[in-house]
Amino acid sequence: MTHRDRARGCLLGLAAGDALGAPAENLTPEEITRRWGRLTEIEGGGTDDTEYAIFAASLLVRHGHGLSAADVADAYRSEIIPLVTGPMRGAGFSELGTIQALRRGLTPPLTGLVHSHGWSDGLAMRAAPYGIFCPGDPAEAARLAEQDGLVSGSGEGILGGRAVAAGVAAAMGGAGPAAVADAALAAVPSDSWTARNLARAREALPGPAQELGRRLHEAVVIRHYPWTDIAPEAVALAFAAFLAGDGEVEASVTFGVGLGRDADTIGAIAGALSGASRGEGGVPARWKARIGPATGKCLPVVAGRHVLDVADELARGL
């Protein structure tokens, strides 16, 4: 399997998981079951997850391994902020806080520290391109993702992005599901919330499949917090879905979005990991047919870009 095939599978999987999970965002597994039984078909488009991943890929195409937090901040100032004339539809708390910080003249890492949402999964949802760009090199993928994360996040939010980038890089290098999860754990401190949740989610996997969702929620979900975009939670659930599906795209993504919570981001991460593992041919044809160019509803700068073209650009830059 070529790097291009894996790259295309990765971003197709991300976009498909994002779109499939979008209607289930913030719902419980019980409510998802009541409404759909099991979500298997893409009805609408994706969310900010796909658009921010496309934007991250554009930074890599321009700057490569020399990408810095300053480069990312400059791109926000020149390409995102001038086009934000009203509300950023669907944007996460961390990105909204970053826009405000940059408008005030702050620079990284303060832009990711001054708001109270540094732990969000905003980096994790868009970290896959860094893994694509560093096939077989999880440490470098995590380092590059952190440069992006310093602009909009801090602490566990950055660690979640490091874990996803490292996992995708391992998958791009041909690692199996267990080794992909090992790479994610190796990219974050062992005493971090992210590492503990990844380990807890992995430990919850053995046992009857019908109880798996409940066990995973008990292991990592923060029930008393009103929002669901918590990086250590979403990243752990996404890796659990990837492992539960044994790296197969449809099994991983459908299980992931069925977990609810930040379902579009969980689906996007599970789709990126499994797509990098199985390649473009591993993404169901019916899902691929539903993935069109980005609408730019959150980030106008990426309007009209298709994830397959973006994947090809990243693969050429390897």
N, C-alpha and C positions, 0 to 999 in steps of 0.2 A: 504494500500500500504506500503510495507516494505521500510526501508532505502536503502537496496540494489537495489530495483527496481527503486527508485528515483535516486540513484547515477548512475545507468546504463543509465537511461533516460537522465540525465543531460549531461553526457559526450558524449553519442551518439548524442544528440541534438546539442551539441557544434561542434562536428566533422562534422555533416551533414550541419549545417549552414555555417561553414568555407568552406567546399567543394562546396556547392551550390553558395556561394557568390564570390568565388575566381575569376571566369572569369569576374565578374562585378566590380571588385575593381577599384576605381578611375573614374568610369563612372557616367554620369548623369542619372537620371531616364528616361529622354527622349531617350537617347541612348540605355539604357537597353530595353525599350519598342520597339524601332526600330529593335533591333537585335533579341530579343527573344519573345516579347510580354510580357510574365511573366515567370520568371525562376522558374521551378518546378522540374527539373530532374538533378540529380548529374551526371556529365560527367567525371570529373577528381578527383584528390585527394585534400586533404586539404593543408594548408599553415603552417607557423610558429605558428599560433594560437593554433592549436591542439598539435603540438610538445611541445610548451612551457607549455601548460596545463598539459601534461603528465609529464614533468620535475618537475613542481610545485608539482604535486601529489606525486612524488617520495620523495620530501623533507619532506612532511607531514608524509609519511609512516615511515621515519627514525626518525624524530624529534618530531612529534606530536605537542602538545600545547607548547612545549618548543622551537619551532623553532625561531631562531633569524636571524637578518640581517647578522651577521657574519657567521652563518651556510650556508646561501644562497650564500654569496660571496665565501666561501670555496668550495662549490659545483661547482660554475662557474670555479674557478681556477683548480680544479682537474678533472672535467668531461666535461666541455665545451671547455675551452681554449686549452687544449692539442690536441684536435681533429680538431681545426680550422686551417687548413693548407692553405686554400685559402679563397675566399669570402664566407660569410655565406649567402647562397641563400635564399632570401626572408626575411631575418631578418630585424626588424624595426630599426629606427634610434636610439632609446633609448638603445636598446640592443647592437648595434654596438658600441655606445659611451661607454657603460659600459665595454665591452671587452677591449677597448683601455685604459680606466681608471684603470682597474685591472692589466693590463700588466705593467702599469707605477708604480704599487705598492700602489695605493690609496685604501682606505677602505670606507665602508659605514659610513655616508651618502654622503661623497664626490663623490663616484662613480656615484651617481645619480644626482649630482649637477653640475659637471664640464662640461658636455655637454649641448647643448642648446635644448634638446628635452625631458625635464622632464615631460612635459604635455602630452606626447604621450599616446596612448591607449595600450601600451605594457603590462602593468599590468592588465588592465581591460580584455584583451583578454584571460588571463590565470588565472583569479581569481576564476573561478568556483570551483576548487577543495577545496578551503578554505571554501566555503559555504557547500559543501558536507560533509566536515569533522566536521562541527558545526551545525547540523540540529536543527533548532529552536533557535539558538543563534547568531543572526546577529552581535552583538557587538564583540563577540570573533572571528567570521569569518573575520570581517573587521580588527581587530587587527592583526591577522596572515597575512592577505594579505598585510598589510602595512609593515611588516617585510621584505617580499619579495620585495615590491616596493622601499624600501629605497636603495636597491642595484642599481636599474636601472632608477629610476624616482624621481620626487619631485613634490611638490605642487599639481596641479590639476590632474597630472598623477596618483599620489597615491590616491587621492580622488575618481577618477573613478574606481580604483580597489576596494577600500573599498565599494563603492556603489554596484558593481556587487557581491562581496562576500557576503555582507549582504542580498541582494535580493535573491541569491541562497539559503542561509541558511534559510531564511523565507519560501521559496518554499519547501525546504526539510522538513520543519516542518509542511507542510500542509496548509500554508497560501494561501488565494486566491490572484488573480492578484493585486487588489487594495492594499491589505496589504503588498504584496511583494514590490510594489513601495514605500509604506510608509516606509518600513524598509530600503530601499536604501537611501531615503532622510534623515532618522534619523541618518545614518552613516556618514554624511558629514556636515560641518558647513553650516548653513542656508544662510550665505552671500557669499558662494563660487560660482564660475562660474558653477561648476558641479550641485549644488543644484538649481541654477537659471534655468539652461537648463532643468533639469529634470522637474521642475515645468512648464516651458513654453511648453515643449513637451506634458505634460499631459493636459494642458489647450487647446492645439490645437486639441485634439482628438474629441470632439463633433462636429457634423456637417456632411455634405455629404461625403461619403467615397471616391468618385472620386476626391475630392479636398484635401484629407488628406495629401498626400505626399507633395503637394505644401505648405500647411500650416506648416508642420513640418520643411521643409527647411527654410521657412521664419522665423520660431521661433528660430532655433538653428544653422543653417549652417553658417560657416565663409567663404564667397565666395571669399574674396580677398586674402586668404592664399593659396599657391600653393600645399600644401600637405593635405591629408585627415585624417591622423592618429591623430586626436585631441580628447583626451579622453572625455572632456565634451560634444562634439558633438556626437561621436560614441555611448557613453553610453546612452545619452538622446534618440537618435534615436532607439537604441535597446530596451530600456524599453517601448518606445511608440509602437514599433512593437509588443511587448509582450502583452501590454494592448489592442491594436487594435485587436489582435487575440484572446483575452479573455483567454490567457494561452494555447491555442491549438497549438501544435507544428508546423504542416504544415502551418497553417494560419499565425502564428507569424513569422516564418522564411522566407516564401516566400514574405511576405510584407516587412520584414526588408531588404532583399537583393535587393529588387526592389527600395529601396531608394538610392542606389548607394553609392557614397563617399567611405568610408572604408568598402565596402559591406561584405567582408569575416568576419571582426571582428563584425560588426553589426549582421550578421547572426549567428555567433558563440555565442554571448552573448544572443540573443533572443532564440536560440536553447537550451542553458544551462538553462535559466530561465524556459522555457516552458517544457523542458524535465524533470527537477526536479519537476515541478508541475504535469505532467501527467504520469511520469514513462516510463519505457522501452516500454510498450505497446502503448504509445502515439506517438512514433516515427514511421513514415511510414515504413512499411516493405521493400519497394523498396529502401528507403534511407539506412536503416540498412544494406541491402545486399551489398551496394556500399562502406561501410566503412571497410577498411582493416587495417592491421598493419601499423604503422607509417614508412615512408621510411627513415627518418633521413636526408632528403635533407638539412634541416637547422640545426638541432641538431643531429649529428650522435649518440649521447649517447642514444637516445630513439628509434633508429631504431629497428623494429620488435615488438614494444610494441603495443598492441591493447587497445583501450579505455575501452572496456568491462572488460578486466583483471585489468586495472588500477582502474576502478570503484569498482570492487570487493575488491581490496586491501584496498581502502579507507573505504569502508563499514565495513570491518572486523576490522579496527582500531578504529571505533567509541566507 
